[in-house]
Amino acid sequence: MPTSGWEPGEKGKFVAVADGHAAEVSYEITKRRVALTMVPPNYEHVGLVNGPATQLAYCDISCKIEWDGEAGSGSWEPCWTKE
């Protein structure tokens, strides 16, 4: 994946290669972001249940995607844990 700050309006490109086929992917980061808390064993809660002290969370960041000329949408989900 590209090195990115994942800020709204940011644009970039990268090439995905698999089985001898290369596809150019262009992306634009949108303003849509949803923070979610992961509570074991398999529950997700919208928001950070313990604020900044939340132990296991991720942020769903939406992107506009163009993959080999085909437009669509996607997301990036950076996760974090606190000890």
C-alpha atoms as a printed R data frame, in Angstrom:
   type eleno elety resid chain resno       x       y       z
1  ATOM     1    CA   MET     A     1   0.000   0.000   0.000
2  ATOM     2    CA   PRO     A     2   1.127   3.548  -0.568
3  ATOM     3    CA   THR     A     3   2.622   5.575   2.241
4  ATOM     4    CA   SER     A     4  -0.117   8.066   2.998
5  ATOM     5    CA   GLY     A     5  -1.555  10.377   5.621
6  ATOM     6    CA   TRP     A     6  -5.041   9.358   4.400
7  ATOM     7    CA   GLU     A     7  -6.276  12.933   4.579
8  ATOM     8    CA   PRO     A     8  -9.553  13.984   2.856
9  ATOM     9    CA   GLY     A     9  -8.916  15.109  -0.721
10 ATOM    10    CA   GLU     A    10  -5.577  13.292  -0.943
11 ATOM    11    CA   LYS     A    11  -5.037  11.503  -4.260
12 ATOM    12    CA   GLY     A    12  -2.572   8.842  -5.277
13 ATOM    13    CA   LYS     A    13  -1.814   5.827  -7.462
14 ATOM    14    CA   PHE     A    14  -0.256   2.419  -7.033
15 ATOM    15    CA   VAL     A    15   0.104  -0.740  -9.116
16 ATOM    16    CA   ALA     A    16  -1.310  -4.088  -7.947
17 ATOM    17    CA   VAL     A    17   0.369  -7.161  -9.466
18 ATOM    18    CA   ALA     A    18  -0.984 -10.740  -9.307
19 ATOM    19    CA   ASP     A    19  -0.608 -13.786 -11.538
20 ATOM    20    CA   GLY     A    20   1.322 -11.799 -14.123
21 ATOM    21    CA   HIS     A    21  -1.326  -9.082 -14.468
22 ATOM    22    CA   ALA     A    22  -0.659  -5.513 -13.354
23 ATOM    23    CA   ALA     A    23  -3.522  -3.108 -12.598
24 ATOM    24    CA   GLU     A    24  -3.131   0.594 -11.939
25 ATOM    25    CA   VAL     A    25  -5.258   1.818  -9.048
26 ATOM    26    CA   SER     A    26  -6.006   5.508  -8.495
27 ATOM    27    CA   TYR     A    27  -7.599   6.648  -5.241
28 ATOM    28    CA   GLU     A    28  -9.006   9.793  -3.667
29 ATOM    29    CA   ILE     A    29  -9.653   9.904   0.071
30 ATOM    30    CA   THR     A    30 -13.168  11.135   0.966
31 ATOM    31    CA   LYS     A    31 -14.290  12.959   4.125
32 ATOM    32    CA   ARG     A    32 -16.223   9.881   5.389
33 ATOM    33    CA   ARG     A    33 -14.600   8.299   8.459
34 ATOM    34    CA   VAL     A    34 -16.158   6.056  11.074
35 ATOM    35    CA   ALA     A    35 -14.295   5.084  14.241
36 ATOM    36    CA   LEU     A    36 -15.219   1.639  15.602
37 ATOM    37    CA   THR     A    37 -14.277  -0.213  18.772
38 ATOM    38    CA   MET     A    38 -13.626  -3.942  18.576
39 ATOM    39    CA   VAL     A    39 -14.763  -5.806  21.674
40 ATOM    40    CA   PRO     A    40 -13.774  -9.481  21.876
41 ATOM    41    CA   PRO     A    41 -14.844 -11.934  20.799
42 ATOM    42    CA   ASN     A    42 -16.531 -10.508  17.653
43 ATOM    43    CA   TYR     A    43 -18.374  -7.273  18.384
44 ATOM    44    CA   GLU     A    44 -18.016  -3.857  16.794
45 ATOM    45    CA   HIS     A    45 -19.323  -0.671  18.416
46 ATOM    46    CA   VAL     A    46 -19.582   2.626  16.570
47 ATOM    47    CA   GLY     A    47 -17.290   5.157  18.206
48 ATOM    48    CA   LEU     A    48 -14.591   4.727  20.828
49 ATOM    49    CA   VAL     A    49 -16.269   3.146  23.856
50 ATOM    50    CA   ASN     A    50 -13.583   4.383  26.264
51 ATOM    51    CA   GLY     A    51 -12.567   7.533  24.405
52 ATOM    52    CA   PRO     A    52  -8.800   7.869  23.880
53 ATOM    53    CA   ALA     A    53  -8.209   4.935  26.270
54 ATOM    54    CA   THR     A    54 -10.051   2.459  23.976
55 ATOM    55    CA   GLN     A    55  -7.936  -0.697  23.778
56 ATOM    56    CA   LEU     A    56  -8.706  -2.049  20.279
57 ATOM    57    CA   ALA     A    57 -10.189   0.106  17.526
58 ATOM    58    CA   TYR     A    58 -10.062   0.949  13.852
59 ATOM    59    CA   CYS     A    59 -11.206   3.732  11.565
60 ATOM    60    CA   ASP     A    60 -13.085   3.000   8.346
61 ATOM    61    CA   ILE     A    61 -11.874   5.596   5.805
62 ATOM    62    CA   SER     A    62 -13.725   5.685   2.478
63 ATOM    63    CA   CYS     A    63 -12.020   6.190  -0.877
64 ATOM    64    CA   LYS     A    64 -13.038   6.793  -4.457
65 ATOM    65    CA   ILE     A    65 -11.229   4.152  -6.534
66 ATOM    66    CA   GLU     A    66 -10.457   3.759 -10.227
67 ATOM    67    CA   TRP     A    67  -9.087   0.288 -11.040
68 ATOM    68    CA   ASP     A    68  -7.889  -0.129 -14.635
69 ATOM    69    CA   GLY     A    69 -10.347   2.583 -15.704
70 ATOM    70    CA   GLU     A    70 -13.347   1.185 -13.771
71 ATOM    71    CA   ALA     A    71 -14.735   3.554 -11.098
72 ATOM    72    CA   GLY     A    72 -15.920   2.354  -7.700
73 ATOM    73    CA   SER     A    73 -15.449   2.820  -3.985
74 ATOM    74    CA   GLY     A    74 -13.288   1.241  -1.355
75 ATOM    75    CA   SER     A    75 -12.061   1.716   2.162
76 ATOM    76    CA   TRP     A    76  -8.933   1.599   4.244
77 ATOM    77    CA   GLU     A    77  -9.159   0.413   7.833
78 ATOM    78    CA   PRO     A    78  -6.113   1.304   9.919
79 ATOM    79    CA   CYS     A    79  -6.270  -0.447  13.306
80 ATOM    80    CA   TRP     A    80  -4.599   0.328  16.600
81 ATOM    81    CA   THR     A    81  -4.184  -1.241  19.993
82 ATOM    82    CA   LYS     A    82  -3.228   0.289  23.321
83 ATOM    83    CA   GLU     A    83  -1.315  -1.653  25.930
